[in-house]
């Protein structure tokens, strides 16, 4: 449990550094399949494809992590 929390903490630190350096994570966001609705006084953005991509990557990382 402790190793997992340390790993997650390091991942959050790396994501935070990416946000500071790049302003956003390069290559993520506004992908085809993300839902964006723009009306007169209303904007709605739901990153569906981005969520699926991040979930797949994290699932693969945790799968490899548990194989040890």
N, C-alpha and C positions, 0 to 999 in steps of 0.2 A: 504494500500500500504506500509506503514512504517513497519508494522509487518512482511509482506512478505519479505521485503528487509533485515530486521534484521535476520529473520530465514535463508534466503539464505546465508547471511554473516557468521552466526554461522556454517552452514553446510560446507562452504568453509574452515573455520578455522579448523574444525574437520578433514576434508580430508587432509589439509596441515599437521596437527599433525600426522596423520596416515602415510603420506609419509615420514616424518622425522623419525618416530620411526621404521616403518617396511620396508621402502624403496619402498614399493608399498602397495596398499590396499589388505589385505589378502583375498584370495579366488576369486579375480577378475583378469582377464587377462589370456590369453592362454587357454580359455575354448574351448571345442569341438564346432566346427562351426565357430570359428574365422579363418579368411583367412590369411595364411602365405605362401608367395611365395619366394623361395630362388634360385637365379640364380648365375652365376659366379660373376658378379660385381654388383648385384642388389638384394636388400631385400625389400619386400613389406609386411606390416602387417596391416590388417584391422580387428579390433575387432568387428565383426558383432554381435556375440552372446552376447558379453559383453555390447555393446551398447543397444541391445534389453532388456537385464536384467536390466541395470541401468534405462532405460526409463520406464520399467514396475514398478520398485520400486518407482521412483519419481512420476509417475502418481498416484500410490496408496497413497503415502504420501500426495500429493496435493489434492486428492479426500477426504481423511480424514480431511485435514485442512479446506476445504470448507464446510464440513458438520456441522461445529459448528455454 
